[in-house]
Amino acid sequence: MFNPLSTFLVTALVPVICIFSFTNEQEMQNNIFEAAFQGRCGHGSPCEQLCYELHDGMFECDCKDGFVLHQNGYSCLEMNTTMETMVEEEEDILYQKDASFSAELDTSGDVRGNSVLFSPKADEVEKKVQFLTTQSPNLEQKVPGSTTSDGHTTESLRAADTTPCLLDCGVGGSCTLEAADPSRPGQQRCQCPLGRGGNHCETDVEIRSPRFTGQGWLAFPALRAAYKHVQLELEFRPEAWDGILLLTGERDDMAGDFMALLLHQGFVEFRFDCGSGLGVVRSEETVLLNQWNRLTLYRHRWDAWIQLNNGKHVEGRSKGLFSRITFREPLFVGGPGNTTGLAEKLPTEDGLKGCIRHLEVNDHVYRFNMAPLGDSVKGFDVEECSADRCSKVPCQHGGKCLTSG
């Protein structure tokens, strides 16, 4: 019997690009596959469940939750709980464009290399997970030796200053010279590790709503199960028009995939790159300085939209055919952390100056204290936000809450 669908498959369903695929003992059931085809979604599309149109007359098939894409690029296979867990681990840990895979576990190579070896057995998957998570990024603070806009380092500037920075800031703290009027020397102060505060980092500090100084940051574990979908809610109180709200990606030099949420000239910008071109979504309204702002962000593959303070949804998309983002670096909040190469990808390298009181990514509400009391794995130059105290004080009859100190 003549089958028009089979004829269409023979003539049209030739993958133009495959990002990667791998097989295991269950053959095609656990494949992580991405392919682009010529044509458009709609009537006659072979996609079994979901279809997304790409650029330049291309489309890509996908599957609903609980299903995995067959290696033919258009069929969907139902997963049981065990299969779904293994696929999520493989996608989170091993997804890498142009990577190669074999059936043996080998932990002798570089974690950042272009070749990753994988074993299909569940216990060996766990070994791989443990190996990669123990090889955590270097989270030592780089601010004291960072490069300034004129090519000097802050260390060299201190050496040239007639007033050296000599404050005793305790274990994990560092002395810094604040920018000052040219006619006066800089003011010395301590930059303290997360959980410590005071003039000499001598006191314990609980961070519920962090305030960032423009040089500090918090680091959280790398995002999981977010390679193609991110839904984010953020409440923040900026004190300056420019600053990085959050930043994460594939590499610490911004050479691979990344996504960044930042303030630039008062507007919120979401910048993301799936590996083949930058996408930028910019709010139409500016933020409210010294007031609490609420931001909602949604990204699915190369499409994204943001909404600031219940304003208009602004949409955008990244370039190219790749639609997944590999997250290997920590999620840095309030500043760039240890990420380098920002000048080529972002319009600002400044950290946020202001407060954050709520951060939720893919239904996980972050706690800002250091683990195990919170979710942070590292932090620097972060203090408790006194402005948040007034949010819990309902003044009546036209009264206004003011904070002291």
BAVEXKOL-572595 format. One record per residue (C-alpha): residue number from 0; x, y negated, z negated; residue in three letters. Coordinates in steps of 0.05 Angstrom, whole numbers, plus 32768, in hexadecimal, padded with zeros to 4 digits. Each point is the difference from the previous one (the first is absolute). Example, Ala and Ser with C-alpha at 12.3 -4.5 7.8 and 13.67 -1.06 7.14 Angstrom:
+-----+------+------+------+-----+
!   i !   xx !   yy !   zz !  aa !
+-----+------+------+------+-----+
!   0 ! 80F6 ! 805A ! 7F64 ! ALA !
!   1 ! 801B ! 7FBB ! 800D ! SER !
+-----+------+------+------+-----+
# end
This chain:
+-----+------+------+------+-----+
!   i !   xx !   yy !   zz !  aa !
+-----+------+------+------+-----+
!   0 ! 8000 ! 8000 ! 8000 ! MET !
!   1 ! 8019 ! 7FBB ! 8011 ! PHE !
!   2 ! 8013 ! 7FD9 ! 7FC2 ! ASN !
!   3 ! 800A ! 7FB5 ! 800C ! PRO !
!   4 ! 8022 ! 7FF7 ! 7FBC ! LEU !
!   5 ! 8035 ! 8035 ! 8010 ! SER !
!   6 ! 800C ! 7FDE ! 8043 ! THR !
!   7 ! 8008 ! 7FBE ! 7FDC ! PHE !
!   8 ! 8031 ! 801E ! 7FD0 ! LEU !
!   9 ! 802B ! 801C ! 8037 ! VAL !
!  10 ! 8002 ! 7FBF ! 8027 ! THR !
!  11 ! 8002 ! 7FCB ! 7FC9 ! ALA !
!  12 ! 8016 ! 801C ! 7FBD ! LEU !
!  13 ! 804A ! 7FFD ! 800A ! VAL !
!  14 ! 8021 ! 7FE0 ! 7FC3 ! PRO !
!  15 ! 8025 ! 7FC1 ! 8012 ! VAL !
!  16 ! 8026 ! 7FFE ! 7FBE ! ILE !
!  17 ! 8005 ! 802E ! 7FC5 ! CYS !
!  18 ! 801D ! 7FE2 ! 7FC1 ! ILE !
!  19 ! 8010 ! 8044 ! 7FE2 ! PHE !
!  20 ! 7FE4 ! 8044 ! 7FEE ! SER !
!  21 ! 8016 ! 803D ! 7FD9 ! PHE !
!  22 ! 7FE5 ! 8046 ! 7FF3 ! THR !
!  23 ! 8005 ! 8031 ! 7FC7 ! ASN !
!  24 ! 7FE6 ! 8045 ! 7FED ! GLU !
!  25 ! 7FB8 ! 7FE9 ! 8009 ! GLN !
!  26 ! 8013 ! 7FEC ! 8046 ! GLU !
!  27 ! 7FD7 ! 7FC4 ! 8018 ! MET !
!  28 ! 7FD5 ! 7FF7 ! 7FC2 ! GLN !
!  29 ! 8031 ! 7FD4 ! 7FDB ! ASN !
!  30 ! 8019 ! 7FD6 ! 803A ! ASN !
!  31 ! 800A ! 7FB6 ! 7FF8 ! ILE !
!  32 ! 7FF6 ! 7FE8 ! 8046 ! PHE !
!  33 ! 7FF8 ! 7FBE ! 8024 ! GLU !
!  34 ! 7FF7 ! 7FFA ! 804A ! ALA !
!  35 ! 7FE7 ! 7FCA ! 8030 ! ALA !
!  36 ! 7FD8 ! 800F ! 803F ! PHE !
!  37 ! 7FED ! 7FD8 ! 803D ! GLN !
!  38 ! 7FB8 ! 7FE8 ! 8002 ! GLY !
!  39 ! 7FCE ! 7FE1 ! 7FD0 ! ARG !
!  40 ! 7FD2 ! 8016 ! 7FC7 ! CYS !
!  41 ! 7FB6 ! 800A ! 800D ! GLY !
!  42 ! 7FD8 ! 802F ! 802D ! HIS !
!  43 ! 802E ! 8036 ! 801B ! GLY !
!  44 ! 8034 ! 7FF8 ! 7FCA ! SER !
!  45 ! 8019 ! 8045 ! 7FEA ! PRO !
!  46 ! 800C ! 7FEA ! 7FB7 ! CYS !
!  47 ! 7FDA ! 8030 ! 7FD4 ! GLU !
!  48 ! 7FF5 ! 7FCF ! 7FC6 ! GLN !
!  49 ! 8021 ! 7FBC ! 8003 ! LEU !
!  50 ! 801C ! 7FD7 ! 8039 ! CYS !
!  51 ! 802A ! 7FC0 ! 7FFD ! TYR !
!  52 ! 8012 ! 7FD6 ! 803C ! GLU !
!  53 ! 8049 ! 7FEB ! 8005 ! LEU !
!  54 ! 8021 ! 7FCC ! 802C ! HIS !
!  55 ! 8007 ! 8003 ! 804B ! ASP !
!  56 ! 7FC6 ! 8030 ! 800F ! GLY !
!  57 ! 8014 ! 8036 ! 7FCE ! MET !
!  58 ! 7FD9 ! 8024 ! 7FC9 ! PHE !
!  59 ! 800F ! 802C ! 7FC5 ! GLU !
!  60 ! 7FD6 ! 8035 ! 7FDD ! CYS !
!  61 ! 7FFC ! 8009 ! 7FB5 ! ASP !
!  62 ! 7FD9 ! 802A ! 7FCD ! CYS !
!  63 ! 7FD4 ! 7FF1 ! 7FC4 ! LYS !
!  64 ! 8015 ! 800F ! 7FB8 ! ASP !
!  65 ! 8006 ! 804A ! 7FF5 ! GLY !
!  66 ! 8017 ! 800F ! 8047 ! PHE !
!  67 ! 8044 ! 7FFF ! 8022 ! VAL !
!  68 ! 800E ! 7FF1 ! 8049 ! LEU !
!  69 ! 8010 ! 803C ! 802C ! HIS !
!  70 ! 8041 ! 7FFC ! 8027 ! GLN !
!  71 ! 7FD8 ! 7FF9 ! 8040 ! ASN !
!  72 ! 7FF2 ! 7FB9 ! 7FE8 ! GLY !
!  73 ! 7FB4 ! 8000 ! 8002 ! TYR !
!  74 ! 7FE4 ! 803B ! 7FD8 ! SER !
!  75 ! 7FF7 ! 8001 ! 7FB4 ! CYS !
!  76 ! 800C ! 803A ! 7FD0 ! LEU !
!  77 ! 7FDF ! 8004 ! 7FBC ! GLU !
!  78 ! 802F ! 8002 ! 7FC5 ! MET !
!  79 ! 7FF8 ! 8022 ! 7FBD ! ASN !
!  80 ! 801B ! 7FE0 ! 7FC0 ! THR !
!  81 ! 8044 ! 8022 ! 8004 ! THR !
!  82 ! 800A ! 7FEC ! 8048 ! MET !
!  83 ! 7FEB ! 7FB8 ! 7FF2 ! GLU !
!  84 ! 8032 ! 7FFA ! 7FC7 ! THR !
!  85 ! 8039 ! 801B ! 802A ! MET !
!  86 ! 7FF0 ! 7FD3 ! 803B ! VAL !
!  87 ! 7FFD ! 7FC2 ! 7FD3 ! GLU !
!  88 ! 8044 ! 8012 ! 7FE2 ! GLU !
!  89 ! 801E ! 800C ! 8044 ! GLU !
!  90 ! 7FE4 ! 7FBF ! 801C ! GLU !
!  91 ! 8017 ! 7FD7 ! 7FC4 ! ASP !
!  92 ! 8045 ! 801E ! 7FF9 ! ILE !
!  93 ! 8015 ! 8015 ! 8045 ! LEU !
!  94 ! 7FDB ! 7FD4 ! 8032 ! TYR !
!  95 ! 8035 ! 7FDF ! 802A ! GLN !
!  96 ! 7FFE ! 7FED ! 804A ! LYS !
!  97 ! 802E ! 8029 ! 802C ! ASP !
!  98 ! 8011 ! 802F ! 7FC6 ! ALA !
!  99 ! 8010 ! 8049 ! 800B ! SER !
! 100 ! 7FE9 ! 8039 ! 7FD3 ! PHE !
! 101 ! 8016 ! 8047 ! 7FF4 ! SER !
! 102 ! 7FE8 ! 8039 ! 7FD4 ! ALA !
! 103 ! 8038 ! 7FFC ! 7FCC ! GLU !
! 104 ! 800A ! 7FD0 ! 7FC6 ! LEU !
! 105 ! 8042 ! 7FDA ! 8001 ! ASP !
! 106 ! 800E ! 7FCA ! 7FCD ! THR !
! 107 ! 8047 ! 7FF2 ! 8016 ! SER !
! 108 ! 7FEF ! 7FCA ! 8032 ! GLY !
! 109 ! 7FF4 ! 7FB6 ! 7FF6 ! ASP !
! 110 ! 7FBA ! 7FF0 ! 7FE9 ! VAL !
! 111 ! 7FFF ! 7FC5 ! 802F ! ARG !
! 112 ! 801A ! 8027 ! 803C ! GLY !
! 113 ! 7FDA ! 800D ! 8040 ! ASN !
! 114 ! 7FFB ! 804B ! 7FF5 ! SER !
! 115 ! 7FD7 ! 801F ! 7FC8 ! VAL !
! 116 ! 7FFB ! 804A ! 7FF4 ! LEU !
! 117 ! 7FC1 ! 801F ! 7FE4 ! PHE !
! 118 ! 7FE9 ! 8042 ! 7FE4 ! SER !
! 119 ! 7FB7 ! 8013 ! 8007 ! PRO !
! 120 ! 7FFD ! 8024 ! 7FBD ! LYS !
! 121 ! 7FDC ! 7FDB ! 7FC8 ! ALA !
! 122 ! 8038 ! 800A ! 7FCD ! ASP !
! 123 ! 8034 ! 7FE6 ! 8031 ! GLU !
! 124 ! 7FD4 ! 7FC4 ! 800F ! VAL !
! 125 ! 8001 ! 7FF0 ! 7FB6 ! GLU !
! 126 ! 804C ! 8006 ! 8000 ! LYS !
! 127 ! 8003 ! 7FCF ! 803A ! LYS !
! 128 ! 7FD2 ! 7FD0 ! 7FDB ! VAL !
! 129 ! 802B ! 8003 ! 7FC2 ! GLN !
! 130 ! 8040 ! 7FF5 ! 8028 ! PHE !
! 131 ! 7FE5 ! 7FC3 ! 8024 ! LEU !
! 132 ! 7FE3 ! 7FE0 ! 7FC2 ! THR !
! 133 ! 8040 ! 8008 ! 7FD9 ! THR !
! 134 ! 8026 ! 7FDC ! 8037 ! GLN !
! 135 ! 7FDD ! 7FBF ! 7FED ! SER !
! 136 ! 8014 ! 7FBE ! 801F ! PRO !
! 137 ! 8032 ! 7FD4 ! 7FDC ! ASN !
! 138 ! 7FD6 ! 7FCF ! 7FD8 ! LEU !
! 139 ! 8038 ! 7FD7 ! 7FE2 ! GLU !
! 140 ! 7FEF ! 7FB6 ! 8002 ! GLN !
! 141 ! 8022 ! 7FDC ! 803A ! LYS !
! 142 ! 7FED ! 7FB9 ! 7FEF ! VAL !
! 143 ! 8042 ! 7FEE ! 7FDC ! PRO !
! 144 ! 8027 ! 8010 ! 803E ! GLY !
! 145 ! 7FCD ! 7FF0 ! 8035 ! SER !
! 146 ! 800F ! 7FD6 ! 803D ! THR !
! 147 ! 7FE7 ! 7FB8 ! 8004 ! THR !
! 148 ! 7FE8 ! 7FDC ! 803F ! SER !
! 149 ! 8045 ! 7FE1 ! 800B ! ASP !
! 150 ! 8024 ! 8043 ! 7FFE ! GLY !
! 151 ! 801B ! 7FFC ! 7FB9 ! HIS !
! 152 ! 7FF0 ! 802F ! 7FC8 ! THR !
! 153 ! 7FE4 ! 7FEA ! 7FBD ! THR !
! 154 ! 803E ! 801E ! 7FE0 ! GLU !
! 155 ! 802E ! 7FD3 ! 802A ! SER !
! 156 ! 7FD5 ! 7FC4 ! 7FEF ! LEU !
! 157 ! 8007 ! 800F ! 7FB6 ! ARG !
! 158 ! 804B ! 8005 ! 8008 ! ALA !
! 159 ! 8002 ! 7FBC ! 8020 ! ALA !
! 160 ! 7FD4 ! 7FE0 ! 7FCB ! ASP !
! 161 ! 8023 ! 7FDB ! 7FC9 ! THR !
! 162 ! 7FCF ! 801D ! 7FCD ! THR !
! 163 ! 8005 ! 804D ! 8003 ! PRO !
! 164 ! 7FC4 ! 8029 ! 7FEB ! CYS !
! 165 ! 8014 ! 801D ! 7FBD ! LEU !
! 166 ! 7FBE ! 8014 ! 7FDF ! LEU !
! 167 ! 7FFE ! 8045 ! 7FDE ! ASP !
! 168 ! 7FC3 ! 8020 ! 8020 ! CYS !
! 169 ! 8006 ! 8045 ! 7FE1 ! GLY !
! 170 ! 7FFE ! 8044 ! 8023 ! VAL !
! 171 ! 7FE3 ! 7FFB ! 8046 ! GLY !
! 172 ! 7FFA ! 7FB4 ! 7FFF ! GLY !
! 173 ! 8028 ! 7FCD ! 8027 ! SER !
! 174 ! 800F ! 7FB6 ! 7FF9 ! CYS !
! 175 ! 7FED ! 7FD3 ! 8039 ! THR !
! 176 ! 8004 ! 7FB6 ! 8010 ! LEU !
! 177 ! 7FBD ! 7FE1 ! 8013 ! GLU !
! 178 ! 7FFE ! 7FD1 ! 803B ! ALA !
! 179 ! 8005 ! 7FB9 ! 7FE7 ! ALA !
! 180 ! 8005 ! 7FB8 ! 8015 ! ASP !
! 181 ! 8041 ! 7FF4 ! 8027 ! PRO !
! 182 ! 8015 ! 7FCD ! 7FCD ! SER !
! 183 ! 7FFA ! 8031 ! 7FC6 ! ARG !
! 184 ! 801C ! 8046 ! 7FF5 ! PRO !
! 185 ! 7FD2 ! 803C ! 8003 ! GLY !
! 186 ! 7FDC ! 8019 ! 7FC2 ! GLN !
! 187 ! 8016 ! 8044 ! 7FE6 ! GLN !
! 188 ! 7FCC ! 8035 ! 7FF1 ! ARG !
! 189 ! 7FFB ! 804C ! 7FFA ! CYS !
! 190 ! 7FDF ! 802D ! 8032 ! GLN !
! 191 ! 7FE6 ! 803B ! 7FD8 ! CYS !
! 192 ! 7FEF ! 8048 ! 8013 ! PRO !
! 193 ! 7FB7 ! 8015 ! 7FFE ! LEU !
! 194 ! 7FE8 ! 8005 ! 7FB9 ! GLY !
! 195 ! 8031 ! 7FCE ! 7FE3 ! ARG !
! 196 ! 7FF7 ! 7FB6 ! 7FF6 ! GLY !
! 197 ! 8017 ! 7FC3 ! 7FD9 ! GLY !
! 198 ! 8039 ! 7FD0 ! 800B ! ASN !
! 199 ! 8033 ! 8039 ! 7FFA ! HIS !
! 200 ! 7FD4 ! 803C ! 8012 ! CYS !
! 201 ! 7FFC ! 8010 ! 7FB6 ! GLU !
! 202 ! 7FB6 ! 800F ! 7FFA ! THR !
! 203 ! 7FD2 ! 8037 ! 8018 ! ASP !
! 204 ! 7FCB ! 7FE8 ! 8030 ! VAL !
! 205 ! 7FC1 ! 8025 ! 8017 ! GLU !
! 206 ! 7FEE ! 7FEE ! 8047 ! ILE !
! 207 ! 7FB6 ! 8004 ! 800F ! ARG !
! 208 ! 7FFC ! 7FC8 ! 8033 ! SER !
! 209 ! 8046 ! 7FF1 ! 801B ! PRO !
! 210 ! 8018 ! 7FBB ! 8010 ! ARG !
! 211 ! 8038 ! 7FFC ! 8034 ! PHE !
! 212 ! 8034 ! 7FC9 ! 8001 ! THR !
! 213 ! 8010 ! 8002 ! 804A ! GLY !
! 214 ! 803D ! 802C ! 7FF4 ! GLN !
! 215 ! 7FE1 ! 803C ! 7FDC ! GLY !
! 216 ! 7FDB ! 803E ! 8017 ! TRP !
! 217 ! 7FE0 ! 8041 ! 7FEB ! LEU !
! 218 ! 800E ! 8043 ! 8021 ! ALA !
! 219 ! 7FCD ! 8038 ! 8004 ! PHE !
! 220 ! 8008 ! 8046 ! 801E ! PRO !
! 221 ! 7FFA ! 8006 ! 804C ! ALA !
! 222 ! 7FB9 ! 8002 ! 801A ! LEU !
! 223 ! 7FE3 ! 8045 ! 800C ! ARG !
! 224 ! 7FCA ! 8016 ! 8031 ! ALA !
! 225 ! 8002 ! 7FBA ! 801E ! ALA !
! 226 ! 8023 ! 800C ! 8042 ! TYR !
! 227 ! 7FC2 ! 7FF0 ! 8029 ! LYS !
! 228 ! 7FCF ! 7FE0 ! 7FCF ! HIS !
! 229 ! 8009 ! 7FCA ! 7FCA ! VAL !
! 230 ! 7FC9 ! 7FDC ! 7FDA ! GLN !
! 231 ! 8019 ! 7FCB ! 7FCF ! LEU !
! 232 ! 7FE2 ! 7FCF ! 7FCF ! GLU !
! 233 ! 802A ! 7FC9 ! 7FDF ! LEU !
! 234 ! 7FF2 ! 7FC8 ! 7FCF ! GLU !
! 235 ! 8038 ! 7FCD ! 7FFB ! PHE !
! 236 ! 800C ! 7FB9 ! 7FE8 ! ARG !
! 237 ! 8035 ! 7FDE ! 802B ! PRO !
! 238 ! 8029 ! 7FC4 ! 7FE9 ! GLU !
! 239 ! 8022 ! 7FF4 ! 8043 ! ALA !
! 240 ! 7FED ! 8004 ! 8049 ! TRP !
! 241 ! 8033 ! 8034 ! 8014 ! ASP !
! 242 ! 8013 ! 8043 ! 7FE2 ! GLY !
! 243 ! 7FFE ! 804C ! 800B ! ILE !
! 244 ! 7FC5 ! 8022 ! 7FDE ! LEU !
! 245 ! 8013 ! 8047 ! 8011 ! LEU !
! 246 ! 802F ! 8025 ! 802E ! LEU !
! 247 ! 800E ! 8049 ! 8011 ! THR !
! 248 ! 8016 ! 802A ! 803A ! GLY !
! 249 ! 802D ! 8036 ! 801C ! GLU !
! 250 ! 8045 ! 7FE3 ! 7FF4 ! ARG !
! 251 ! 801F ! 7FCD ! 7FD2 ! ASP !
! 252 ! 801B ! 7FD7 ! 803A ! ASP !
! 253 ! 7FBD ! 7FF6 ! 8022 ! MET !
! 254 ! 8019 ! 8026 ! 803D ! ALA !
! 255 ! 7FC6 ! 8032 ! 8001 ! GLY !
! 256 ! 7FB6 ! 7FFE ! 7FF1 ! ASP !
! 257 ! 7FE9 ! 7FCE ! 7FCD ! PHE !
! 258 ! 7FC6 ! 7FD8 ! 7FE5 ! MET !
! 259 ! 8003 ! 7FBE ! 7FDC ! ALA !
! 260 ! 7FCD ! 7FD2 ! 7FDF ! LEU !
! 261 ! 8018 ! 7FB9 ! 7FF5 ! LEU !
! 262 ! 7FF0 ! 7FB7 ! 7FFA ! LEU !
! 263 ! 8019 ! 7FD2 ! 8037 ! HIS !
! 264 ! 7FF1 ! 7FB6 ! 7FFE ! GLN !
! 265 ! 7FC4 ! 800F ! 7FD5 ! GLY !
! 266 ! 7FE1 ! 8035 ! 802E ! PHE !
! 267 ! 7FFE ! 804A ! 7FF1 ! VAL !
! 268 ! 8024 ! 802B ! 8034 ! GLU !
! 269 ! 7FFF ! 804B ! 8008 ! PHE !
! 270 ! 8039 ! 8019 ! 802B ! ARG !
! 271 ! 8009 ! 8048 ! 8013 ! PHE !
! 272 ! 8027 ! 802A ! 8031 ! ASP !
! 273 ! 7FF0 ! 8049 ! 8010 ! CYS !
! 274 ! 8042 ! 8007 ! 8025 ! GLY !
! 275 ! 7FF1 ! 7FE2 ! 8044 ! SER !
! 276 ! 7FED ! 7FB8 ! 7FF4 ! GLY !
! 277 ! 7FEC ! 7FCD ! 7FCC ! LEU !
! 278 ! 7FB9 ! 7FEF ! 7FEE ! GLY !
! 279 ! 7FED ! 7FC0 ! 7FDB ! VAL !
! 280 ! 7FBE ! 7FEF ! 7FDF ! VAL !
! 281 ! 7FFB ! 7FBA ! 7FE2 ! ARG !
! 282 ! 7FC8 ! 7FE2 ! 7FD6 ! SER !
! 283 ! 7FDA ! 7FC5 ! 801B ! GLU !
! 284 ! 7FFD ! 7FDF ! 7FBB ! GLU !
! 285 ! 8039 ! 7FEE ! 7FD2 ! THR !
! 286 ! 8004 ! 801B ! 7FB9 ! VAL !
! 287 ! 7FEB ! 7FD8 ! 7FC4 ! LEU !
! 288 ! 803E ! 7FEB ! 7FD9 ! LEU !
! 289 ! 8000 ! 800B ! 7FB5 ! ASN !
! 290 ! 7FBD ! 8025 ! 8006 ! GLN !
! 291 ! 7FEE ! 8049 ! 8005 ! TRP !
! 292 ! 7FF9 ! 8019 ! 8047 ! ASN !
! 293 ! 7FE3 ! 8042 ! 8017 ! ARG !
! 294 ! 801A ! 8024 ! 803D ! LEU !
! 295 ! 7FE5 ! 803E ! 8022 ! THR !
! 296 ! 802A ! 8024 ! 8035 ! LEU !
! 297 ! 7FED ! 803C ! 802B ! TYR !
! 298 ! 802E ! 8023 ! 8031 ! ARG !
! 299 ! 7FF0 ! 803D ! 802A ! HIS !
! 300 ! 8039 ! 8014 ! 802E ! ARG !
! 301 ! 8012 ! 7FC4 ! 802B ! TRP !
! 302 ! 7FC1 ! 7FD7 ! 7FEF ! ASP !
! 303 ! 7FFB ! 7FD4 ! 7FC2 ! ALA !
! 304 ! 7FD5 ! 7FC9 ! 7FE1 ! TRP !
! 305 ! 8006 ! 7FD3 ! 7FC4 ! ILE !
! 306 ! 7FCD ! 7FD7 ! 7FD9 ! GLN !
! 307 ! 8014 ! 7FC8 ! 7FD1 ! LEU !
! 308 ! 7FD0 ! 7FE7 ! 7FC9 ! ASN !
! 309 ! 7FC2 ! 801C ! 8023 ! ASN !
! 310 ! 8011 ! 7FD9 ! 803E ! GLY !
! 311 ! 8001 ! 8019 ! 8048 ! LYS !
! 312 ! 801B ! 8044 ! 8013 ! HIS !
! 313 ! 803E ! 7FF4 ! 802B ! VAL !
! 314 ! 8015 ! 803A ! 802C ! GLU !
! 315 ! 8040 ! 8014 ! 8024 ! GLY !
! 316 ! 8027 ! 803B ! 8018 ! ARG !
! 317 ! 8048 ! 8018 ! 8009 ! SER !
! 318 ! 8020 ! 800B ! 8043 ! LYS !
! 319 ! 8012 ! 8040 ! 8024 ! GLY !
! 320 ! 7FE6 ! 8047 ! 7FFE ! LEU !
! 321 ! 8019 ! 8015 ! 7FBB ! PHE !
! 322 ! 7FCA ! 7FF9 ! 7FCB ! SER !
! 323 ! 801D ! 801E ! 7FC0 ! ARG !
! 324 ! 802E ! 7FE0 ! 7FCD ! ILE !
! 325 ! 8034 ! 8028 ! 7FDB ! THR !
! 326 ! 8008 ! 7FEA ! 7FB7 ! PHE !
! 327 ! 8041 ! 8015 ! 7FDF ! ARG !
! 328 ! 8013 ! 7FC1 ! 7FDA ! GLU !
! 329 ! 7FE0 ! 7FE9 ! 7FBF ! PRO !
! 330 ! 7FC4 ! 7FD2 ! 8000 ! LEU !
! 331 ! 801F ! 7FBD ! 7FEC ! PHE !
! 332 ! 7FCF ! 7FCE ! 7FE2 ! VAL !
! 333 ! 800E ! 7FB6 ! 7FF4 ! GLY !
! 334 ! 8040 ! 7FFF ! 8028 ! GLY !
! 335 ! 802B ! 8024 ! 8034 ! PRO !
! 336 ! 8023 ! 802C ! 7FCD ! GLY !
! 337 ! 803D ! 801F ! 801E ! ASN !
! 338 ! 7FE7 ! 7FFA ! 8048 ! THR !
! 339 ! 8030 ! 7FDE ! 8030 ! THR !
! 340 ! 7FF8 ! 7FE8 ! 8048 ! GLY !
! 341 ! 7FC3 ! 7FD5 ! 7FEF ! LEU !
! 342 ! 8015 ! 7FC4 ! 802A ! ALA !
! 343 ! 7FF2 ! 8025 ! 8041 ! GLU !
! 344 ! 7FBC ! 801B ! 7FEC ! LYS !
! 345 ! 7FE1 ! 7FCF ! 7FCE ! LEU !
! 346 ! 7FF8 ! 7FB4 ! 8000 ! PRO !
! 347 ! 8016 ! 7FFB ! 7FB7 ! THR !
! 348 ! 8030 ! 8024 ! 7FD3 ! GLU !
! 349 ! 7FE7 ! 7FDF ! 7FC0 ! ASP !
! 350 ! 7FDE ! 8028 ! 7FCA ! GLY !
! 351 ! 7FBC ! 7FEE ! 7FE4 ! LEU !
! 352 ! 7FFD ! 7FC8 ! 7FCE ! LYS !
! 353 ! 7FC0 ! 800E ! 7FD9 ! GLY !
! 354 ! 7FD6 ! 8037 ! 7FE0 ! CYS !
! 355 ! 7FDF ! 8041 ! 8015 ! ILE !
! 356 ! 7FCA ! 801F ! 7FD5 ! ARG !
! 357 ! 7FE3 ! 8037 ! 802D ! HIS !
! 358 ! 801F ! 802E ! 8034 ! LEU !
! 359 ! 7FDA ! 803B ! 801D ! GLU !
! 360 ! 8019 ! 802A ! 803B ! VAL !
! 361 ! 7FD7 ! 803A ! 801B ! ASN !
! 362 ! 7FD6 ! 8005 ! 7FC0 ! ASP !
! 363 ! 803C ! 7FFE ! 7FD2 ! HIS !
! 364 ! 8001 ! 7FC6 ! 7FCF ! VAL !
! 365 ! 8047 ! 7FF0 ! 7FED ! TYR !
! 366 ! 8017 ! 7FF4 ! 7FB9 ! ARG !
! 367 ! 803A ! 7FCF ! 7FFE ! PHE !
! 368 ! 8025 ! 8019 ! 7FC2 ! ASN !
! 369 ! 803D ! 802D ! 8007 ! MET !
! 370 ! 7FF1 ! 804B ! 8005 ! ALA !
! 371 ! 7FE7 ! 8028 ! 7FDA ! PRO !
! 372 ! 7FD4 ! 7FC9 ! 7FE4 ! LEU !
! 373 ! 7FF6 ! 7FE4 ! 8045 ! GLY !
! 374 ! 8010 ! 800E ! 8049 ! ASP !
! 375 ! 803E ! 7FD5 ! 800A ! SER !
! 376 ! 8043 ! 8023 ! 8009 ! VAL !
! 377 ! 8029 ! 7FC0 ! 7FFF ! LYS !
! 378 ! 7FF6 ! 7FB6 ! 7FF6 ! GLY !
! 379 ! 8028 ! 7FC0 ! 7FFA ! PHE !
! 380 ! 7FF3 ! 7FB8 ! 7FEA ! ASP !
! 381 ! 7FB6 ! 800D ! 7FF2 ! VAL !
! 382 ! 7FDA ! 7FE1 ! 7FC6 ! GLU !
! 383 ! 7FB9 ! 8004 ! 7FE6 ! GLU !
! 384 ! 7FD0 ! 7FD0 ! 8022 ! CYS !
! 385 ! 7FE4 ! 7FD0 ! 7FCC ! SER !
! 386 ! 7FCE ! 7FE5 ! 8033 ! ALA !
! 387 ! 7FDB ! 8042 ! 7FFE ! ASP !
! 388 ! 7FEC ! 7FF5 ! 7FB7 ! ARG !
! 389 ! 7FCC ! 7FCD ! 8015 ! CYS !
! 390 ! 7FDE ! 8031 ! 802E ! SER !
! 391 ! 7FE9 ! 8024 ! 7FC1 ! LYS !
! 392 ! 7FE6 ! 7FC1 ! 7FDD ! VAL !
! 393 ! 7FBB ! 7FEB ! 8018 ! PRO !
! 394 ! 7FFB ! 7FB5 ! 7FEE ! CYS !
! 395 ! 7FB9 ! 7FE5 ! 7FFC ! GLN !
! 396 ! 7FDF ! 7FBC ! 800C ! HIS !
! 397 ! 8033 ! 7FEA ! 8034 ! GLY !
! 398 ! 803D ! 8010 ! 7FD5 ! GLY !
! 399 ! 8042 ! 8015 ! 801F ! LYS !
! 400 ! 8032 ! 8032 ! 7FE3 ! CYS !
! 401 ! 8048 ! 7FE8 ! 7FF9 ! LEU !
! 402 ! 803C ! 802A ! 7FED ! THR !
! 403 ! 8038 ! 7FEA ! 7FD3 ! SER !
! 404 ! 804A ! 8011 ! 800B ! GLY !
+-----+------+------+------+-----+
# end
